[in-house]
Amino acid sequence: MAEAKCGWCGKPTYMQPVMASRPVRTSNNTLMRAVACVCANCTRLSVVNWIPSRSNSDEPETTDTQIWSPEFVAGRDFPDVPEVIADAATEAYQCHSISAYRGSVAIARAVVEAAAKARGATESDLYKMITGLYERRLIREHIKDAAHEIRHLGNSVAHGDFVVRITPEESDEILGLMSELLHELFQSPAAVERRKAARLAKQAE
């Protein structure tokens, strides 16, 4: 069987077929088959359902429509960000990867609030928290504006305004702005401190 990205370990790997189902007809009379496969990397079991391009095909081919279960869900790493906040930010990206755009935007808004609190914000609402970060010179003006954009769209979801459709492009933009905020508050300062420590250690030699 051709390589596929394992939904468990996320590695592009060889999927060894171990059991196949008989072909079935879907509601629109399309022939569908299924095979249980073992990942050569993590040895966990996945199932692929596919529509064969040839009626006598016993295994999925690259030209076939394939649906893997579990499906790999993409996240993102956030080094130097507090673990609980990094986990939530990764979850926002995972929501985006499965087209759960309201979820990605809602979590991004929550990440902004959690990040602000982690950097000492005590104001009564998120608008004031973001403004306070800027006034304390923890973020630059354009990052302040980015955080407010996340707040605006996140509020439409958090307050139950579900008639507002969140597009893939909007979700992607919001996640990019969230990542910039986390870089400004945590990752960039940590990188500066590492460089400073390395310089001082070299001078002390």
N, C-alpha and C positions, 0 to 999 in steps of 0.2 A: 504494500500500500504506500502511496506517496506520503511525503512528510506533511505534518499538520502541526499547528501550535496547540500544545496540550492545555486544556482548560484548568488543570490542577497546578502544574508547575510553570506554565507560561513559556516553555521552551519549544522551539521548532524541532520536532523530533520524529522518528519513525514510529508509526502506530501499528502494532502487530495485531492482525485480526485473530480473534479467538472464537467468535460465534456469530453466525449470520441468521437473519430472519428470512422468512419467505416473503416474496414481493407482495405488496398490497396496493390496492387502488384507492386513491384519495377521492374526496368528494367531487373533484373536477376531472375524475377519470385518469389522473396522472399516476403512472407506476412509481412506487417508492419502495426502497429497500433500506435495511438497517443492518449495521455490523457493530458488535461490541469489540473494542480494541484496547490493548494494553500499551501504555506509553513506555518507550524504551528508556526514557530518562528516569521517571519517578515510579514506574511500574503500576500506576493507578489506572483504573478502568474508565473509559469514555465510550460513548455511543455516537456513531455518525449515522444520520438519516440522509439519504441522497436520492436524487432523481437521475437514474442512469441515462446517459446519452445513447447507449446501446442496450437493447432489451436483454441480451444475454450476458451482460457485465456482472461479474461476481464481486468486484471490489470497486470503490469510487475511483474515478479518473479525474484528471485535472480539469476536464471540460464539464464535469458534472456539477450540478447544484448540490452543495453539501451543507448540512446543519449539524454542528457538533454540540454535544451535551456532556459535561458542562462546557459552556462557551468561555473562552479566555476573556477576563475583564481587566482592562488596562488601568493601572493607577499611576502614581508618580511619587518619587522619593523626595523628602524635604529634610536634608541634613541640617543640623544645628537648630531646627525648630523643635520646641517642646513636644514630646512624643504624642500626647493626647491631641494636640492641635495638628501635628503632622498626619496622624491617622485620619482625622476628620477631613483634612485637605485631600488626602489620597482617596478617601471615599467619595468626595465630590467628583474627582476625575473618573472614578469607577462608574458613578451614575451617568456621567456624560457618555462613557464608552458603550453603554447599553441603551442610549437614547432616553434616559430618565432625566430630562432637562430641568424640570421643576425641582427635582431632588438635588441636582448639582448646584443650582442657583441658591436654593434654600440653605444647603450646607455651606456654601461659600459665604453667605451672609453670617452664618453662625461662627465660621472661622474668623471672620473679621472681628466680631465681638469678643471671642475668646482670646485672640491675639492682643487686642487692645487691653483687656483685663490682665493678661500676662505681663504686659509692659506698664502696669500700674494704673490703668484707667479706673476711676471710681465714679465717673459721671453717671447721671440718672438714665440716659438713653444713648443709643448708638451714635446718633448725630453728634452729641456733645463729646462722646468718647473719641470719635475720629478727629474732631476739631481740637480736642485736648492733646492728642498725639502730635498734631502739627504745631500747636502753640508751645509744646515742650521740646520742639525741634527733634523729635524722634522720627518723623517722616517729612519728606519734602512736599511742596505744594501739589505737584502733579500726582503724587501717591495719595495725598489726602483726597484729591478729586476722584481718583480711582476707587478708593474705599467708599466714597459716597455713591458712586455709580453702582457698586455691588449692593449697597444698602437700598438704593431706590428699587432695583429690580427684585432683590430679595424680599423686600417688604410686600410687593405685590403677590408673592407666593405665600409668605408667612401669614398674611392677613386674609387669606382665603379668596383672593381675587383670581379665581381659576379661569375666568373668561379671557384673561390675558395669556396668549399663546407664547411660550418660550421657544424660540427657534434654535437650531443647532449652532448657528453663528453667534447668537447672543450668549448661549451657554459657554461656548469656546472663549469668547471675549471676556466674560466674567471670570472664568477660571484663570485666564492669563493675568488679569488685574489682581486676583487673589494671590497668585504666585509672586507678583511684583511686590505686593505688600509684605508677604512673608519674607521675601529677600531683604527688603528694606529694614524690617524690624529685627530679624534674627540672623539671617545667613550672612549678609554683608558685614555687620558688626563682628560676628564670629571670625570671619575671614581676616578682618583687620587685626583682631587680637592675636590670631595665630601668626600673622606676619610680624607683628610687633614682638611677640615672644621669641620668634626665631631670630630676629635681629639682635635682641638683647642677649640671647644665649650665645650668639656668635661673637658679640663684643666681649663677653665674659671669658672667652677661651684664652 
